């Protein structure tokens, strides 16, 4: 009850009219225009800088390519049930939609919660036919979790069933679903187990909240200035005959001005009997520094999201293509790949067969082909260096180790990497200059000459 009263009071806006009377007006929306009373998820969907940045991250995350492989051999397992689930996660989302929503909510709320749906009477992981992303703000935990002295119990792994049977209520004022914890999976953005409730985490947006509000306030202030600019003030001294009235005024104005280019009843000036003062109420936006403030706030937001300036920036500074390429590749390798690995680690907990695992990669993206080219060039240079070392008589094991190869590799394997032909075999035939089949051909010629 007290919390509801506080929330209502925060929606009241105080104002005062020209007569000095006080008024309190209730804001009917989710909060003020700046987003002060919005949740992290709401402000993430309605912020001019944060929303596009989150969309960039989410769409990039959704381009990951997934497959289930054998841990030992690396062989891909075709038609695995987990791949089928990712390709069609639920009735309302495609694979890309699901991954975008998951990453968006994971950053906005600090975690994404997946609800695993099975047909009635089926309990195995392979029976999961749908997965839905829940709004964690609508999850109501058991009453004991709300106790000030409560802390999640650290069960033994043997008692996992006890923890799995705990029940939460989702969307109490809507669907009012009772869901077992075993039917939920958690994808964390910030480290968990730092709160009293081990399932609960903070959001990285919590530390940005004032910055996000300041950005909106700056844009609102700019809008107000733009609407008030253009107003003018005309004032004069105390004079009972100011300005001219009646026929005298109309005759003077019609004589001295024309209405060309103006709308109906509009005039370019007025004629007065006394002197008047004119003042423009225009305010130069650059003097307020609103644009600079938005740029600073934007850079703080991009920094919190780990987005390099060479990829997205509000400064409008040009960057070279090479800088963009290197920053993009680095961002995918260090940020997106880490997020994808964390995502697959969670889903791998569903696999009953521990010989297999789900992996995700971005190597198929066009921007990542530069890494493959550099990798191939590095291998080619190593193979050439190995060839040069062997040609100088350095022992094979030493040469392999000096070039970074496994010293147990056979020369035939190195031949394929380096593209050479004189290292195909360690046989006496090669030392004498024979090529495969050449000696046999010479023997056949000698036999034919003997028959003649």
C-alpha positions as CSV (number, residue, x, y, z in Angstrom):
1,X,0.0,0.0,0.0
2,X,2.7,2.5,1.0
3,X,4.6,1.7,-2.2
4,X,1.5,2.5,-4.4
5,X,1.0,5.8,-2.6
6,X,4.6,6.8,-3.2
7,X,4.3,5.9,-6.9
8,X,1.2,8.0,-7.2
9,X,2.8,10.9,-5.5
10,X,5.8,10.8,-7.8
11,X,3.4,11.2,-10.8
12,X,2.1,14.6,-9.4
13,X,3.4,17.7,-11.1
14,X,3.3,21.0,-9.2
15,X,2.6,24.3,-11.0
16,X,1.4,27.8,-10.2
17,X,-0.7,30.1,-12.3
18,X,-0.2,33.9,-12.8
19,X,-2.5,34.7,-9.9
20,X,-0.3,32.7,-7.5
21,X,-2.6,29.7,-7.0
22,X,-0.9,26.3,-6.6
23,X,-2.0,23.3,-8.7
24,X,-1.1,19.6,-8.7
25,X,-1.6,17.7,-11.9
26,X,-1.3,13.9,-12.1
27,X,0.8,12.6,-15.0
28,X,-1.2,9.9,-16.6
29,X,1.8,8.3,-18.5
30,X,4.5,6.0,-17.3
31,X,6.5,8.9,-16.0
32,X,7.9,12.3,-17.0
33,X,9.1,12.9,-20.5
34,X,12.7,12.4,-19.3
35,X,11.9,8.8,-18.2
36,X,12.4,9.3,-14.5
37,X,9.6,6.9,-13.5
38,X,10.1,4.4,-16.4
39,X,11.6,1.0,-15.8
40,X,14.9,0.1,-17.4
41,X,13.1,-1.9,-20.1
42,X,10.7,1.0,-20.9
43,X,13.5,3.6,-21.1
44,X,15.5,1.2,-23.3
45,X,12.7,1.2,-25.8
46,X,12.2,5.0,-25.8
47,X,15.6,6.6,-25.6
48,X,17.1,8.4,-28.6
49,X,20.7,7.1,-28.0
50,X,20.3,3.9,-26.0
51,X,17.6,2.3,-28.1
52,X,19.5,2.4,-31.4
53,X,22.7,1.2,-29.6
54,X,20.9,-1.8,-28.1
55,X,19.3,-2.6,-31.5
56,X,22.8,-2.6,-33.0
57,X,24.1,-5.1,-30.4
58,X,21.0,-7.2,-30.5
59,X,20.9,-7.5,-34.3
60,X,24.6,-8.4,-34.4
61,X,24.1,-11.0,-31.7
62,X,21.3,-12.6,-33.7
63,X,23.6,-13.2,-36.6
64,X,25.5,-16.0,-34.8
65,X,25.6,-19.4,-36.4
66,X,24.9,-22.3,-34.1
67,X,25.6,-26.0,-34.4
68,X,25.8,-29.1,-32.1
69,X,29.2,-30.9,-32.4
70,X,30.9,-33.8,-30.8
71,X,33.3,-32.6,-28.1
72,X,36.0,-35.1,-29.1
73,X,35.8,-35.2,-32.9
74,X,34.2,-31.8,-33.7
75,X,31.8,-33.6,-36.1
76,X,28.5,-31.7,-36.4
77,X,25.3,-33.5,-35.3
78,X,22.7,-32.8,-38.0
79,X,19.0,-32.4,-37.1
80,X,19.6,-32.0,-33.4
81,X,16.5,-31.1,-31.3
82,X,18.3,-28.1,-29.8
83,X,19.0,-26.6,-33.3
84,X,15.4,-27.2,-34.3
85,X,14.3,-25.3,-31.1
86,X,16.5,-22.3,-31.9
87,X,15.4,-22.2,-35.5
88,X,11.7,-22.0,-34.4
89,X,11.7,-21.0,-30.7
90,X,8.0,-20.3,-30.4
91,X,4.8,-19.5,-32.3
92,X,5.5,-15.7,-32.4
93,X,9.2,-15.4,-33.1
94,X,11.8,-16.5,-35.6
95,X,15.3,-17.4,-34.6
96,X,16.5,-13.8,-35.3
97,X,13.5,-12.3,-33.4
98,X,14.1,-14.5,-30.4
99,X,17.9,-13.8,-30.2
100,X,17.3,-10.0,-30.6
101,X,14.7,-10.0,-27.8
102,X,16.9,-12.1,-25.5
103,X,20.0,-9.8,-25.9
104,X,18.0,-6.6,-25.7
105,X,16.3,-7.6,-22.4
106,X,19.5,-9.2,-21.0
107,X,21.2,-5.8,-21.2
108,X,18.2,-3.7,-20.2
109,X,17.2,-5.7,-17.1
110,X,20.5,-7.4,-16.3
111,X,19.2,-10.8,-17.2
112,X,16.9,-12.6,-19.6
113,X,14.6,-15.3,-18.3
114,X,13.5,-18.1,-20.7
115,X,10.3,-20.1,-20.1
116,X,10.6,-23.7,-21.4
117,X,7.4,-25.2,-22.7
118,X,6.7,-28.9,-23.0
119,X,3.6,-30.8,-24.1
120,X,1.5,-31.9,-21.1
121,X,2.9,-35.1,-19.6
122,X,6.4,-34.8,-21.1
123,X,9.4,-33.9,-18.8
124,X,12.6,-34.6,-20.8
125,X,14.7,-31.8,-22.4
126,X,14.2,-33.3,-25.8
127,X,10.4,-32.7,-25.3
128,X,10.8,-28.9,-25.2
129,X,9.0,-27.4,-28.2
130,X,8.9,-23.7,-27.3
131,X,10.9,-21.1,-25.3
132,X,9.6,-17.7,-24.4
133,X,11.4,-14.7,-23.0
134,X,9.8,-13.3,-19.9
135,X,9.8,-9.8,-18.4
136,X,11.7,-10.3,-15.2
137,X,9.9,-7.2,-13.7
138,X,6.7,-9.2,-13.7
139,X,8.1,-12.2,-11.8
140,X,6.8,-12.5,-8.3
141,X,9.0,-14.7,-6.1
142,X,7.7,-16.6,-3.0
143,X,7.0,-14.6,0.1
144,X,10.1,-15.9,1.9
145,X,12.2,-14.1,-0.8
146,X,10.8,-10.8,0.3
147,X,12.0,-11.2,3.9
148,X,14.7,-8.7,4.8
149,X,16.8,-11.5,6.3
150,X,16.3,-14.0,3.5
151,X,19.2,-15.3,1.4
152,X,19.1,-18.1,-1.2
153,X,20.0,-21.5,0.2
154,X,23.2,-23.1,-1.1
155,X,22.0,-26.5,-1.8
156,X,24.1,-29.5,-2.6
157,X,23.9,-30.7,-6.2
158,X,22.1,-33.8,-5.0
159,X,19.3,-31.5,-3.8
160,X,18.8,-29.7,-7.1
161,X,15.2,-31.1,-7.3
162,X,14.4,-29.0,-4.2
163,X,15.5,-25.8,-5.8
164,X,13.8,-26.8,-9.1
165,X,10.4,-27.3,-7.5
166,X,10.2,-23.7,-6.2
167,X,7.4,-21.9,-7.8
168,X,7.2,-18.3,-9.1
169,X,4.1,-16.3,-10.3
170,X,4.4,-14.5,-13.6
171,X,2.3,-11.5,-14.5
172,X,0.1,-11.7,-11.4
173,X,-2.3,-9.1,-12.7
174,X,-2.4,-10.6,-16.2
175,X,-1.8,-14.2,-17.2
176,X,-1.1,-15.1,-13.5
177,X,1.1,-18.2,-14.4
178,X,2.6,-20.4,-11.8
179,X,5.9,-21.7,-13.1
180,X,8.4,-24.1,-11.6
181,X,12.0,-22.9,-11.5
182,X,13.1,-26.0,-13.4
183,X,11.1,-24.7,-16.4
184,X,13.1,-21.4,-16.4
185,X,16.6,-20.7,-17.7
186,X,18.6,-17.5,-16.8
187,X,20.9,-15.6,-19.1
188,X,22.9,-13.0,-17.0
189,X,24.5,-9.8,-18.2
190,X,26.0,-8.9,-14.8
191,X,27.4,-11.6,-12.4
192,X,24.7,-13.3,-10.3
193,X,24.8,-14.5,-6.7
194,X,25.7,-11.0,-5.6
195,X,22.2,-10.3,-4.2
196,X,20.3,-12.0,-1.4
197,X,18.2,-13.7,-4.1
198,X,20.8,-15.6,-6.2
199,X,18.5,-15.4,-9.3
200,X,18.4,-11.6,-9.1
201,X,21.0,-9.2,-10.6
202,X,21.3,-5.5,-11.2
203,X,21.4,-3.9,-14.6
204,X,24.3,-2.0,-16.1
205,X,21.7,0.7,-16.9
206,X,21.2,1.3,-13.2
207,X,24.5,3.2,-13.1
208,X,23.5,5.1,-16.3
209,X,20.1,6.1,-15.2
210,X,20.9,9.7,-14.4
211,X,22.8,10.0,-17.7
212,X,19.8,8.6,-19.6
213,X,17.5,11.1,-17.8
214,X,19.9,14.0,-18.5
215,X,19.9,13.2,-22.2
216,X,16.1,13.3,-22.4
217,X,16.0,16.5,-20.3
218,X,18.5,18.2,-22.6
219,X,16.4,17.3,-25.7
220,X,13.2,18.4,-24.0
221,X,14.9,21.7,-23.1
222,X,16.0,22.1,-26.7
223,X,12.5,21.5,-27.9
224,X,11.2,24.2,-25.6
225,X,13.7,26.7,-26.8
226,X,12.9,26.0,-30.4
227,X,9.2,26.6,-29.8
228,X,9.7,29.9,-27.9
229,X,12.3,31.3,-30.4
230,X,10.9,33.8,-32.8
231,X,8.8,35.7,-30.2
232,X,9.4,39.4,-30.0
233,X,8.8,42.2,-27.4
234,X,7.7,45.7,-28.4
235,X,7.4,48.3,-25.7
236,X,7.1,52.1,-25.5
237,X,6.8,55.0,-23.0
238,X,3.6,56.1,-21.2
239,X,1.6,58.0,-23.7
240,X,-2.2,58.1,-23.9
241,X,-2.0,58.7,-27.7
242,X,0.2,55.6,-28.3
243,X,-0.2,54.2,-30.9
244,X,-2.0,56.1,-33.6
245,X,-5.6,55.1,-33.9
246,X,-8.4,55.1,-36.5
247,X,-8.1,56.6,-39.9
248,X,-4.7,58.4,-39.3
249,X,-3.0,55.0,-38.5
250,X,-4.5,53.2,-41.5
251,X,-3.6,56.0,-44.0
252,X,0.0,56.2,-42.7
253,X,0.5,52.4,-42.9
254,X,-1.1,52.1,-46.4
255,X,1.2,54.9,-47.7
256,X,4.5,53.6,-46.3
257,X,4.2,49.8,-46.7
258,X,2.9,47.0,-49.0
259,X,1.7,43.5,-48.2
260,X,3.5,41.7,-51.0
261,X,4.4,38.1,-50.0
262,X,2.3,38.2,-46.8
263,X,-0.8,36.3,-45.7
264,X,-4.2,37.9,-45.4
265,X,-4.4,40.7,-42.7
266,X,-0.6,40.6,-42.2
267,X,1.5,43.7,-42.4
268,X,5.2,44.4,-42.5
269,X,5.2,47.2,-39.8
270,X,3.2,49.6,-37.7
271,X,3.2,53.4,-37.5
272,X,3.2,55.0,-34.0
273,X,3.1,58.5,-32.7
274,X,5.7,57.9,-30.0
275,X,9.0,56.1,-30.0
276,X,9.0,52.3,-29.2
277,X,11.6,49.7,-28.3
278,X,12.0,46.3,-30.0
279,X,13.6,43.3,-28.5
280,X,14.0,39.7,-29.8
281,X,13.5,36.9,-27.4
282,X,15.7,34.5,-29.4
283,X,18.1,32.3,-27.4
284,X,21.2,30.9,-29.1
285,X,21.2,27.2,-28.5
286,X,25.0,27.0,-28.6
287,X,25.1,29.2,-25.6
288,X,23.2,26.6,-23.6
289,X,25.5,23.8,-24.6
290,X,22.7,21.3,-24.9
291,X,24.2,19.5,-28.0
292,X,27.5,19.1,-26.2
293,X,25.8,17.7,-23.2
294,X,24.0,15.1,-25.3
295,X,27.3,14.1,-27.0
296,X,29.0,13.6,-23.6
297,X,26.0,11.6,-22.3
298,X,26.0,9.5,-25.6
299,X,29.7,8.7,-25.2
300,X,29.0,7.5,-21.7
301,X,26.3,5.2,-22.9
302,X,28.4,3.8,-25.7
303,X,31.2,3.2,-23.3
304,X,28.9,1.3,-20.9
305,X,27.9,-0.9,-23.8
306,X,31.5,-1.4,-24.9
307,X,30.9,0.0,-28.4
308,X,34.1,1.5,-29.9
309,X,34.0,5.0,-31.2
310,X,35.1,3.9,-34.6
311,X,31.9,1.9,-34.9
312,X,29.3,4.3,-33.5
313,X,29.9,7.9,-32.4
314,X,27.9,11.1,-31.9
315,X,31.0,13.3,-32.7
316,X,30.6,13.1,-36.4
317,X,34.3,12.5,-36.8
318,X,35.4,10.6,-39.8
319,X,37.2,7.3,-39.3
320,X,39.1,5.2,-41.8
321,X,37.8,2.0,-43.2
322,X,40.7,0.0,-41.7
323,X,40.0,1.5,-38.3
324,X,36.3,0.6,-38.6
325,X,37.2,-2.9,-39.8
326,X,39.6,-3.6,-37.0
327,X,37.3,-2.2,-34.4
328,X,34.4,-4.2,-35.7
329,X,36.3,-7.5,-35.8
330,X,37.7,-6.8,-32.3
331,X,34.2,-6.0,-31.0
332,X,32.8,-9.3,-32.4
333,X,35.7,-11.4,-31.1
334,X,35.9,-9.9,-27.6
335,X,32.3,-8.8,-26.9
336,X,29.8,-10.7,-29.1
337,X,31.6,-14.0,-29.0
338,X,31.8,-13.8,-25.2
339,X,28.0,-13.2,-25.0
340,X,27.4,-16.1,-27.4
341,X,29.6,-18.4,-25.4
342,X,27.7,-17.5,-22.3
343,X,24.4,-18.2,-24.1
344,X,25.5,-21.6,-25.4
345,X,26.8,-22.5,-21.9
346,X,23.4,-22.1,-20.5
347,X,21.7,-24.1,-23.2
348,X,24.3,-26.9,-22.9
349,X,22.9,-27.6,-19.4
350,X,19.8,-29.0,-21.1
351,X,21.8,-31.6,-23.0
352,X,21.5,-35.0,-21.5
353,X,24.3,-36.4,-23.7
354,X,27.5,-34.8,-22.4
355,X,29.5,-35.9,-25.4
356,X,27.9,-33.1,-27.4
357,X,27.8,-29.3,-27.0
358,X,26.2,-26.3,-28.7
359,X,28.6,-23.8,-30.2
360,X,28.1,-20.4,-31.8
361,X,30.4,-18.5,-34.2
362,X,30.6,-15.4,-36.3
363,X,33.2,-16.5,-38.7
364,X,30.7,-16.7,-41.5
365,X,30.1,-12.9,-41.5
366,X,31.8,-11.0,-44.3
367,X,33.7,-8.7,-41.9
368,X,35.3,-11.7,-40.4
369,X,36.8,-12.9,-43.6
370,X,39.7,-10.5,-43.1
371,X,40.7,-12.6,-40.1
372,X,40.6,-15.8,-42.1
373,X,42.8,-14.2,-44.8
374,X,45.3,-13.0,-42.2
375,X,45.3,-16.5,-40.6
376,X,46.0,-18.1,-43.9
377,X,48.8,-15.7,-44.7
378,X,50.3,-16.4,-41.3
379,X,50.2,-20.2,-42.0
380,X,51.7,-19.7,-45.4
381,X,54.6,-17.7,-44.0
382,X,55.2,-20.3,-41.3
383,X,55.3,-23.0,-43.9
384,X,57.8,-21.1,-46.1
385,X,60.0,-20.5,-43.1
386,X,59.9,-24.2,-42.3
387,X,60.8,-25.0,-45.9
388,X,63.8,-22.6,-45.7
389,X,64.9,-24.2,-42.4
390,X,64.7,-27.7,-43.7
391,X,66.6,-26.7,-46.9
392,X,69.5,-25.6,-44.7
393,X,69.8,-28.9,-43.0
394,X,68.2,-28.1,-39.7
395,X,66.6,-31.3,-38.1
396,X,62.9,-31.7,-38.8
397,X,61.8,-31.7,-35.1
398,X,63.8,-28.5,-34.4
399,X,62.5,-26.7,-37.5
400,X,58.9,-27.7,-36.7
401,X,59.2,-26.3,-33.2
402,X,60.9,-23.1,-34.3
403,X,58.0,-22.4,-36.7
404,X,55.3,-23.1,-34.2
405,X,54.2,-26.5,-35.6
406,X,53.7,-29.7,-33.6
407,X,57.1,-31.5,-33.8
408,X,55.3,-34.8,-34.2
409,X,53.7,-33.7,-37.5
410,X,54.8,-35.6,-40.6
411,X,56.2,-33.8,-43.6
412,X,53.3,-34.7,-45.8
413,X,51.0,-32.6,-43.5
414,X,53.4,-29.7,-43.8
415,X,53.4,-30.0,-47.5
416,X,49.7,-29.3,-47.7
417,X,50.0,-26.2,-45.5
418,X,53.0,-24.8,-47.3
419,X,52.1,-25.7,-50.8
420,X,55.6,-27.2,-51.6
421,X,56.3,-30.4,-53.6
422,X,59.9,-31.4,-52.7
423,X,58.9,-32.3,-49.1
424,X,56.4,-34.9,-50.0
425,X,58.4,-37.9,-48.8
426,X,61.5,-38.7,-46.8
427,X,62.6,-41.4,-49.2
428,X,65.8,-42.1,-51.0
429,X,63.9,-41.7,-54.3
430,X,63.4,-38.0,-53.6
431,X,67.1,-37.5,-52.8
432,X,68.0,-39.0,-56.2
433,X,65.6,-36.8,-57.9
434,X,62.9,-39.3,-58.8
435,X,59.3,-38.3,-59.0
436,X,56.5,-40.8,-58.2
437,X,56.2,-43.2,-61.1
438,X,59.3,-41.9,-63.0
439,X,61.5,-44.9,-62.1
440,X,58.8,-47.4,-63.2
441,X,58.5,-45.6,-66.5
442,X,62.3,-45.9,-67.1
443,X,62.2,-49.7,-66.2
444,X,59.4,-50.2,-68.7
445,X,61.4,-48.5,-71.5
446,X,64.5,-50.7,-70.8
447,X,62.3,-53.8,-71.0
448,X,60.9,-52.8,-74.3
449,X,64.4,-52.1,-75.7
450,X,65.5,-55.6,-74.6
451,X,62.6,-57.2,-76.4
452,X,63.4,-55.4,-79.6
